[in-house]
Amino acid sequence: MKTKYYVGYATSGAGRQVFRSAAIPTAATTPQYAGVIGPFRTARAARYMAVFGTGNPHMQDVASTEKIAALHPEWDEQAKRALQISHNDLTKASVRAEYKQAGGFAR
């Protein structure tokens, strides 16, 4: 079975994390996540949801996020960088502020 991309809400407080799974994630198979969004067709859309989706009215579900990812591929490097930064213990608020300064639509 082909693996698909998901975004999980980490129970450890580490925020949203992108991961792949061949099976539909459940509480038993992914106890490290309090909740999961997905599946996403593309890794780019999953990254966008993880980084820019919190409180964003334009990314309410998987389909809308996939559309935004297809329309704005130029944001992908920034999303990759933001995920690396957030894993290095910087706050998501500072990542969103940096993105907003660069002209993004983050709240």
N, C-alpha and C positions, 0 to 999 in steps of 0.2 A: 504494500500500500504506500502511496506517495505521502511524504510528510507535508504538513501545512503549517503556516505561520499563525501564531497566537500571541496575544499580549496578556500577561498575567499581572495581577496586583499582588506584589510580594507581601507575605505576612510579616516579614522581618522589618518592614518599613522602608525598604529600599526603592519604593515607587513602582512604576510600571516597567516590566521587562519583556523583551521579545524572546520567544522560544519556538522551537519546532516540535511537532508531534505527529506521529503516523495515526494515532487513535484520538478519538474525541477526549479531551482532558476531563477528568472527574476529580472530585475531592479526594478519592482514594489514590489516583495515579499522580496527582500534582498537589500534594499537601503543602508545598512551599508557597502556593498562591491562594489568596482569599477569594479571588474571582478571576475569570478569564473572558477575554473578548476575542471573537474569531469564529471560524477560520478566515484568514486573509489569503487572497490569491497570490499577492506579491509581498516580498520582504520589505519593499519600500513603503507600502501602505501600513504595514505593521509598525515600522519605525515611526512613521508620521503620527499614528495613533498614540504610540508610547510617549513621544516627545511633545507633540503639539495638541493632542486630543483633550487634555484635561480642561474642562470648562469652555471648550471651543464649540460654539453653536454650528459651525460648518462641518464638524466631524461627529455626528450623532450616532453613526452606525458604520458597519464595515463597508457598505456600498458607497456611502458618501466619501469615506476616507479613500477608497480605491479610486474614485473619480478625481479627487484632489491630487492624489499621488500621480495619476496619469497626466493631469494638466500642468503640474509643477515639478518635473523631475530635477530641476536645478536646486531644489531644497534638500535633496537627499544627502549631500555631503554635510550640510549643517545638522541634519537629523542624526547622522552617524556620529558626528563630533559631540553632539549634545548627549547621546547615549553613553559615550565614553566618559564625558565629564561627569554625568550624573552617577556613574559607577565609581567615580573617584571622590565621592562624598561632597560634591557641591550641591547646593539646593536646587530644586526644579525651578524655583522662583527666579534665581539668578540666570538660569539657562533661558527661561522664557524672556526675561528682560533683555538679555544679549540678543536673542533672536528678534525681538520687537525693534530694537535699535537698528538692526540690519534691514528692516523693512518688512518683516514677516507679519502675520496676522495673529500672533499669540496674544493671549489676554494677560 
